[in-house]
Amino acid sequence: MFQKVGAFFSRVAAPIKKHAVVLVSFGVAAIQTAHAALPTSATTAITDVAADGQSMFDLVFPVVATFVGLGLTIKLFKRFTRSV
């Protein structure tokens, strides 16, 4: 069964690899065209959402870093006390 799946993906991937440069260039061109067609209100909204996301990240990152640090400290404490 897995051989059939692998053969299927190798058949599908071969044409994609052959034309990857063309597909990527069309994708980049489409993105640039779509971005150029955005009205100023949409651009402002996207910028505001990005700024809000950055501010939320700035608020959450110290909390996450604290919990990760505490978890690592607890694991190291357990490891070293087990060996004593």
HELIX and SHEET records of a PDB file:
HELIX    1   1 PHE A    2  LYS A   18  1                                  17    
HELIX    2   2 ALA A   20  ALA A   36  1                                  17    
HELIX    3   3 THR A   40  SER A   83  1                                  44    
END                                                                             
